Amino acid sequence: MRDQRKAEDIAQQRMELILPLLADGLDPAKARELKTRICEQTGISERTLRRYLAQYKESGFEGLKPKGRGQRITDNAIPPHVLEQAILLRRQVPSRSVSQLIDILEWEGIVEPGRIKRSTLQEQLANRGYSSRQMKMYTSTGVAARRFQKRYRNQLWHSDIKYGPYLPIGKGGEKKQVYLVLFVDDATRYVLHGEFYPTLDKIIVEDCFRKAILKHGVPETVYFDNGRQYKNKWMTRSCAKMGIRLLFARPYSPESSGKVERINRIVDSFLAEAALEKPQTLEKLNELFQVWLTECYQNRSHSALHNDMSPETAYRSDKKPQNFIDPDTIAQAFLHFERRKVDKAGCISFDGQKYEVGLTFIGCTVDVVYDPADTDELTIEYEGHSPWKAKKLVIGERAGQRPKLPEHLSTEKAESSRLLRAAKKKNEQRKKQYIPAVSYRNVSKGGDQHV
């Protein structure tokens, strides 16, 4: 009777696992997503999950009960002390396979050879939370990766760059690869802005970020990977200027950008369709992408959202107000920033040109703020001074008029040489130190004296 109740409990647990996969009208893509989620949460393999499904379809609830084959059921097939030793071995080295665990148990004489089956031990370890998949969730970062979703729009934005197709945009029609930049809202999965660009640098992230902010306001937090297009001085300064919290993913943790990665996989279907259209310009590719994004993603139901609503509906119906800031503040925030040292002529070198900063700042390191599209003038910032403009140094046929020497650098009149007076004093001190202890002038002149 006890064994029968235990078998029914196990069957009930397996039934709860596969229940989401038995829903009517479940499409293959959704089924794959559910299987992946179940395997990640429970630690069982997809093969085991498929076996449970096949057993249920063949024999119903009874098919989910463990097969005793004349022996005790699975939970009692391994003595408790043996299972504890297997768990200890797995905890000591999480990468050990089930076969290696059995080998060690047999070689140490804890269990007789052939007594434990690999499938039985694997299932028991999974039931206790010590499958290899479950252990990996903890060994890499010290904490299990969990799914999360912000409650309101614009609380958190994600971004990513996806490699696109090749287009004839180079000189002479040479084909070059283009790149897609996306900014996605975490709570609603809404694509705030997405666009293909001809180069792979921080400028494309800047442009996409600016357009997303102008359309939808400033987010509370942005979350990026560690790519050089995101992790740079410009991004740090811009977010600080706009009051945005800047976060970066831990290295080697791809699960942290799973939401935007999922959208990137959906974009693959667009690229397949675009290949049939054969766009010849970047403008045409972006035109096709915007139409596809609106009709095939933004306004389609999303399984991760409440009541399967679309990202567009979820974002537009959110009650949290959008935070639009002053356009001048945005313009200032999106300026670029570098540091330069002022040379002895009161100038700095920038982009192969000389700019006049001022003799007052000779030897100082100043902050250079500029718009990459217009570098005729640079904004100079230095602690304790209001920002000012620096223009390019124009070198003509004649030398320019020498700038007026600042008052604090002008020559002071002196009555005498302080250097020579100080040197004389020092020399007198030196002479006193070397006065002979015996004066030979006092020695008598009356012939040689011998000791």
C-alpha positions as CSV (number, residue, x, y, z in Angstrom):
1,M,0.0,0.0,0.0
2,R,2.8,2.4,0.9
3,D,4.6,1.7,-2.4
4,Q,1.4,2.2,-4.3
5,R,0.8,5.6,-2.7
6,K,4.4,6.6,-3.5
7,A,3.9,5.6,-7.1
8,E,0.8,7.7,-7.3
9,D,2.6,10.7,-5.8
10,I,5.4,10.3,-8.4
11,A,2.8,10.0,-11.2
12,Q,1.1,13.2,-9.9
13,Q,4.3,15.1,-9.9
14,R,5.0,14.0,-13.5
15,M,1.5,15.0,-14.4
16,E,2.0,18.5,-13.1
17,L,5.1,18.8,-15.2
18,I,3.5,17.9,-18.5
19,L,0.1,19.5,-17.9
20,P,1.0,22.8,-19.7
21,L,2.0,20.8,-22.7
22,L,-1.4,19.1,-23.0
23,A,-3.3,22.4,-23.7
24,D,-5.5,22.3,-26.9
25,G,-4.2,24.3,-29.9
26,L,-0.7,24.6,-28.6
27,D,1.5,25.6,-31.5
28,P,5.0,24.0,-31.9
29,A,6.9,27.2,-31.1
30,K,5.0,27.6,-27.8
31,A,5.5,24.0,-27.0
32,R,9.2,24.2,-27.4
33,E,9.4,27.3,-25.2
34,L,7.4,25.5,-22.5
35,K,9.6,22.4,-22.7
36,T,12.7,24.5,-22.3
37,R,11.2,26.4,-19.3
38,I,10.1,23.1,-17.6
39,C,13.5,21.6,-18.0
40,E,15.3,24.7,-16.7
41,Q,13.0,24.8,-13.6
42,T,13.1,21.1,-12.7
43,G,16.5,20.0,-14.0
44,I,15.2,17.0,-15.9
45,S,16.3,16.4,-19.5
46,E,14.1,17.1,-22.5
47,R,14.4,13.4,-23.3
48,T,12.8,12.5,-20.0
49,L,10.0,15.0,-20.5
50,R,9.3,13.5,-23.9
51,R,9.1,10.1,-22.3
52,Y,6.6,11.3,-19.8
53,L,4.4,12.7,-22.5
54,A,4.6,9.5,-24.6
55,Q,3.7,7.4,-21.5
56,Y,0.7,9.6,-20.7
57,K,-0.6,9.5,-24.3
58,E,-0.3,5.8,-24.4
59,S,-1.6,4.8,-20.9
60,G,-3.0,8.0,-19.3
61,F,-2.2,8.6,-15.6
62,E,-1.3,5.0,-15.0
63,G,1.5,5.3,-17.6
64,L,3.2,8.0,-15.5
65,K,3.7,5.6,-12.5
66,P,7.3,4.2,-12.2
67,K,7.8,0.7,-13.4
68,G,8.8,-1.6,-10.5
69,R,9.6,-4.7,-12.7
70,G,9.1,-6.9,-9.6
71,Q,11.4,-4.7,-7.5
72,R,10.7,-1.8,-5.1
73,I,9.8,1.5,-6.7
74,T,12.4,4.0,-7.8
75,D,12.6,6.1,-4.6
76,N,13.5,2.9,-2.6
77,A,15.8,1.4,-5.3
78,I,18.8,3.2,-3.9
79,P,19.5,2.9,-0.1
80,P,19.4,6.4,1.6
81,H,23.0,6.2,2.7
82,V,24.2,5.4,-0.8
83,L,22.1,8.3,-2.3
84,E,23.6,10.7,0.3
85,Q,27.1,9.6,-0.7
86,A,26.2,10.2,-4.4
87,I,24.9,13.7,-3.5
88,L,28.1,14.4,-1.6
89,L,30.3,13.4,-4.5
90,R,28.2,15.6,-6.9
91,R,28.5,18.6,-4.5
92,Q,32.3,18.1,-4.2
93,V,32.7,18.2,-8.0
94,P,29.5,19.4,-9.7
95,S,30.8,18.4,-13.1
96,R,31.0,14.7,-12.3
97,S,28.7,12.6,-14.5
98,V,26.3,10.0,-13.1
99,S,28.5,7.3,-14.5
100,Q,31.5,8.7,-12.6
101,L,29.5,8.8,-9.4
102,I,28.6,5.1,-9.8
103,D,32.2,4.2,-10.5
104,I,33.4,5.9,-7.3
105,L,30.6,4.3,-5.2
106,E,31.5,0.9,-6.6
107,W,35.3,1.3,-6.3
108,E,35.0,2.5,-2.7
109,G,32.9,-0.5,-1.9
110,I,29.9,1.5,-0.9
111,V,27.7,-0.4,-3.3
112,E,28.0,-3.7,-5.2
113,P,29.0,-3.5,-8.8
114,G,25.9,-3.3,-11.1
115,R,23.6,-2.6,-8.1
116,I,22.7,1.0,-9.2
117,K,21.4,1.8,-12.6
118,R,22.4,5.1,-14.2
119,S,18.8,6.2,-15.0
120,T,17.7,5.5,-11.5
121,L,20.5,7.5,-9.9
122,Q,20.0,10.4,-12.4
123,E,16.3,10.6,-11.6
124,Q,16.9,10.5,-7.8
125,L,19.5,13.2,-8.0
126,A,17.1,15.4,-10.0
127,N,14.3,14.8,-7.5
128,R,16.6,16.0,-4.7
129,G,17.8,19.0,-6.7
130,Y,21.2,17.8,-7.6
131,S,21.0,17.1,-11.3
132,S,23.9,18.5,-13.4
133,R,21.7,21.1,-14.9
134,Q,20.5,22.3,-11.5
135,M,24.1,22.4,-10.2
136,K,25.3,24.5,-13.2
137,M,22.8,27.2,-12.3
138,Y,24.7,27.8,-9.1
139,T,28.3,27.0,-9.8
140,S,28.9,29.6,-12.4
141,T,27.7,32.7,-10.6
142,G,26.9,31.6,-7.1
143,V,23.2,32.3,-7.6
144,A,20.6,30.7,-9.7
145,A,19.5,32.7,-12.8
146,R,15.8,33.5,-12.4
147,R,13.3,35.0,-14.8
148,F,12.2,38.5,-14.0
149,Q,10.0,41.2,-15.5
150,K,9.6,44.8,-14.5
151,R,6.2,46.0,-13.5
152,Y,5.9,49.2,-15.5
153,R,7.1,50.6,-18.8
154,N,10.4,52.5,-19.0
155,Q,11.7,51.0,-15.7
156,L,14.3,49.0,-17.6
157,W,15.5,49.1,-21.2
158,H,17.6,46.4,-22.9
159,S,19.7,46.8,-26.1
160,D,21.6,44.6,-28.4
161,I,23.3,44.6,-31.8
162,K,22.5,42.0,-34.5
163,Y,24.5,41.3,-37.6
164,G,22.4,41.9,-40.7
165,P,22.7,41.1,-44.4
166,Y,25.2,42.4,-47.0
167,L,24.1,45.4,-49.1
168,P,25.9,47.3,-52.0
169,I,26.7,50.4,-50.0
170,G,30.4,50.5,-50.4
171,K,32.5,52.3,-53.1
172,G,31.7,51.1,-56.5
173,G,28.8,49.0,-55.3
174,E,30.9,46.9,-53.0
175,K,28.7,44.9,-50.6
176,K,29.2,45.5,-46.9
177,Q,27.4,44.0,-43.9
178,V,24.9,46.1,-42.0
179,Y,24.0,46.0,-38.3
180,L,20.6,46.2,-36.5
181,V,20.4,48.0,-33.2
182,L,17.4,47.4,-30.9
183,F,16.2,49.0,-27.7
184,V,13.5,47.0,-26.0
185,D,11.3,47.8,-22.9
186,D,11.5,45.0,-20.3
187,A,8.0,45.2,-18.9
188,T,6.1,45.2,-22.2
189,R,8.6,43.7,-24.7
190,Y,7.9,46.8,-26.9
191,V,10.7,47.7,-29.4
192,L,11.3,51.4,-28.6
193,H,13.4,51.9,-31.7
194,G,15.2,49.6,-34.1
195,E,17.2,50.4,-37.2
196,F,19.9,49.0,-39.5
197,Y,23.2,50.9,-39.7
198,P,26.2,50.7,-42.1
199,T,29.0,50.5,-39.4
200,L,29.6,48.8,-36.2
201,D,30.7,51.4,-33.6
202,K,29.3,53.4,-30.7
203,I,27.8,56.0,-33.0
204,I,25.0,53.6,-34.1
205,V,24.1,52.9,-30.4
206,E,24.1,56.6,-29.7
207,D,21.7,57.3,-32.6
208,C,19.3,54.6,-31.8
209,F,19.3,55.5,-28.0
210,R,18.6,59.2,-28.8
211,K,15.7,58.3,-31.1
212,A,14.2,56.0,-28.5
213,I,14.4,58.7,-25.8
214,L,12.9,61.4,-28.0
215,K,10.0,59.1,-28.8
216,H,9.3,57.5,-25.5
217,G,11.0,59.5,-22.8
218,V,13.9,58.7,-20.4
219,P,14.1,55.2,-18.8
220,E,15.0,54.7,-15.1
221,T,17.6,52.1,-15.9
222,V,19.4,50.7,-19.0
223,Y,21.0,47.2,-19.1
224,F,23.7,46.4,-21.6
225,D,26.2,43.8,-22.3
226,N,30.0,44.5,-22.1
227,G,30.5,45.3,-25.8
228,R,32.7,48.3,-26.5
229,Q,29.7,50.0,-28.3
230,Y,28.0,50.2,-24.9
231,K,30.7,50.2,-22.2
232,N,32.6,53.4,-22.9
233,K,33.1,56.9,-21.4
234,W,30.4,58.4,-23.6
235,M,27.6,56.1,-22.4
236,T,28.6,56.7,-18.7
237,R,28.6,60.4,-19.1
238,S,25.3,60.5,-21.1
239,C,23.4,58.4,-18.6
240,A,24.7,60.5,-15.7
241,K,23.6,63.7,-17.5
242,M,20.0,62.4,-18.0
243,G,19.7,60.7,-14.6
244,I,19.6,57.1,-16.0
245,R,21.0,54.2,-14.0
246,L,23.5,52.3,-16.1
247,L,24.0,48.5,-15.5
248,F,26.1,46.0,-17.4
249,A,25.7,42.2,-17.5
250,R,28.2,40.0,-15.9
251,P,30.7,38.5,-18.3
252,Y,29.7,35.1,-19.7
253,S,26.1,35.3,-18.6
254,P,24.0,35.3,-21.8
255,E,20.8,34.5,-19.9
256,S,20.8,38.1,-18.6
257,S,19.9,39.5,-22.0
258,G,17.4,36.7,-22.9
259,K,14.5,39.1,-23.8
260,V,16.3,41.0,-26.5
261,E,18.0,37.8,-27.7
262,R,14.5,36.3,-28.2
263,I,13.5,39.3,-30.3
264,N,16.7,38.9,-32.3
265,R,15.6,35.3,-33.1
266,I,12.3,36.6,-34.3
267,V,14.1,39.1,-36.5
268,D,15.6,36.1,-38.3
269,S,12.2,35.6,-39.9
270,F,12.2,39.1,-41.2
271,L,15.7,38.6,-42.7
272,A,14.5,35.5,-44.5
273,E,11.6,37.5,-46.0
274,A,13.8,40.5,-46.8
275,A,16.2,38.2,-48.7
276,L,13.4,37.5,-51.2
277,E,12.8,41.3,-51.7
278,K,16.6,41.8,-52.3
279,P,16.8,45.4,-51.1
280,Q,19.6,47.4,-52.7
281,T,19.8,50.3,-50.3
282,L,20.0,50.7,-46.5
283,E,16.9,53.0,-46.7
284,K,14.8,50.3,-48.4
285,L,15.9,47.7,-45.9
286,N,14.9,49.9,-43.0
287,E,11.6,50.7,-44.7
288,L,10.8,47.0,-44.9
289,F,11.9,46.4,-41.4
290,Q,9.6,49.1,-39.9
291,V,6.6,47.7,-41.7
292,W,7.4,44.2,-40.5
293,L,8.1,45.3,-37.0
294,T,4.8,47.1,-36.7
295,E,2.6,44.4,-38.2
296,C,4.5,41.2,-37.4
297,Y,5.7,41.9,-33.9
298,Q,4.5,45.1,-32.1
299,N,0.8,44.4,-32.8
300,R,0.9,40.6,-32.4
301,S,0.0,38.8,-29.2
302,H,2.9,37.9,-26.9
303,S,2.8,34.9,-24.6
304,A,4.9,36.6,-21.9
305,L,2.4,39.4,-21.5
306,H,-0.9,39.4,-19.5
307,N,-3.8,38.0,-21.5
308,D,-1.4,37.5,-24.4
309,M,-1.7,41.2,-25.3
310,S,0.6,42.7,-27.9
311,P,3.7,44.7,-27.0
312,E,2.1,47.8,-28.6
313,T,-1.0,47.5,-26.5
314,A,0.9,46.7,-23.3
315,Y,3.1,49.8,-23.7
316,R,0.4,52.2,-24.7
317,S,-2.0,51.1,-21.9
318,D,0.6,51.3,-19.2
319,K,-0.4,53.9,-16.6
320,K,3.1,54.9,-15.6
321,P,3.8,58.4,-17.0
322,Q,6.6,58.8,-19.5
323,N,9.5,61.0,-18.4
324,F,10.3,63.5,-21.2
325,I,13.1,65.9,-20.4
326,D,14.2,69.2,-21.9
327,P,15.6,68.8,-25.5
328,D,18.6,71.0,-24.5
329,T,19.5,68.5,-21.7
330,I,19.3,65.6,-24.2
331,A,21.4,67.5,-26.7
332,Q,24.1,68.1,-24.0
333,A,23.9,64.5,-22.8
334,F,24.6,63.2,-26.3
335,L,27.7,65.2,-26.9
336,H,30.9,63.3,-26.8
337,F,33.6,63.7,-24.2
338,E,37.4,63.3,-24.2
339,R,40.3,64.6,-22.2
340,R,43.3,66.5,-23.5
341,K,46.4,68.1,-21.9
342,V,47.1,71.8,-22.7
343,D,50.5,72.3,-24.3
344,K,53.0,75.2,-23.6
345,A,51.3,77.3,-26.2
346,G,47.9,77.1,-24.5
347,C,46.5,74.8,-27.1
348,I,45.2,71.2,-27.3
349,S,45.4,68.7,-30.2
350,F,42.1,67.2,-31.3
351,D,41.4,65.2,-34.4
352,G,44.6,66.4,-36.1
353,Q,43.9,70.0,-35.4
354,K,45.0,72.6,-32.8
355,Y,42.5,74.4,-30.7
356,E,43.2,77.5,-28.5
357,V,42.3,76.9,-24.9
358,G,44.2,79.7,-23.1
359,L,47.6,80.2,-21.5
360,T,46.1,80.1,-18.0
361,F,45.6,76.3,-18.5
362,I,49.1,75.4,-19.6
363,G,49.9,71.9,-18.3
364,C,46.3,71.3,-17.2
365,T,44.2,68.4,-18.4
366,V,40.8,69.7,-19.6
367,D,37.6,68.0,-20.6
368,V,36.6,68.3,-24.3
369,V,32.9,68.1,-25.1
370,Y,31.9,68.1,-28.7
371,D,29.4,67.1,-31.4
372,P,31.0,64.6,-33.8
373,A,29.0,66.2,-36.6
374,D,30.5,69.7,-36.0
375,T,34.0,70.1,-34.6
376,D,34.7,73.7,-35.7
377,E,34.2,74.6,-32.0
378,L,34.8,72.5,-28.9
379,T,33.4,73.1,-25.5
380,I,36.1,73.1,-22.8
381,E,35.3,72.2,-19.2
382,Y,37.6,72.5,-16.2
383,E,36.9,72.3,-12.5
384,G,36.2,75.7,-11.0
385,H,35.5,77.4,-14.3
386,S,32.4,77.9,-16.4
387,P,32.5,76.0,-19.8
388,W,33.9,78.0,-22.7
389,K,34.4,77.5,-26.4
390,A,37.7,76.7,-28.1
391,K,38.1,77.4,-31.8
392,K,40.5,75.9,-34.3
393,L,43.9,77.6,-34.4
394,V,44.3,79.3,-37.8
395,I,47.9,79.3,-39.1
396,G,48.4,82.0,-41.8
397,E,51.4,83.3,-43.7
398,R,52.2,85.7,-40.9
399,A,52.5,84.8,-37.2
400,G,49.5,86.0,-35.2
401,Q,49.8,88.6,-32.6
402,R,51.4,87.3,-29.4
403,P,48.6,87.0,-26.8
404,K,48.8,89.3,-23.8
405,L,50.6,87.7,-20.9
406,P,48.3,87.2,-17.9
407,E,49.0,89.4,-14.9
408,H,49.8,86.5,-12.6
409,L,52.5,85.4,-15.1
410,S,54.2,88.9,-15.5
411,T,57.7,89.5,-14.3
412,E,58.2,91.0,-10.8
413,K,61.0,93.6,-10.3
414,A,63.9,92.6,-7.9
415,E,66.4,94.9,-6.1
416,S,69.1,92.2,-5.9
417,S,69.8,88.6,-6.8
418,R,68.3,86.3,-4.1
419,L,70.1,83.4,-5.7
420,L,73.5,84.9,-5.2
421,R,72.8,86.2,-1.7
422,A,71.5,82.7,-0.7
423,A,74.6,81.1,-2.4
424,K,76.9,83.4,-0.4
425,K,75.2,82.5,2.8
426,K,75.5,78.8,2.0
427,N,79.2,79.2,1.2
428,E,79.9,80.8,4.5
429,Q,78.3,77.9,6.3
430,R,80.3,75.4,4.3
431,K,83.6,77.2,5.3
432,K,82.8,77.0,9.0
433,Q,82.3,73.3,8.7
434,Y,85.8,72.7,7.3
435,I,88.0,74.9,9.7
436,P,91.1,72.8,10.5
437,A,91.2,71.5,14.1
438,V,95.0,72.4,14.3
439,S,96.5,75.6,13.0
440,Y,100.0,75.1,11.5
441,R,100.7,78.8,11.9
442,N,101.3,78.3,15.6
443,V,103.9,75.7,15.1
444,S,107.4,77.0,16.2
445,K,109.8,77.9,13.5
446,G,112.8,76.5,15.4
447,G,113.7,73.5,13.2
448,D,112.1,70.2,12.8
449,Q,110.6,68.5,15.8
450,H,110.6,64.7,16.0
451,V,108.4,62.6,18.2
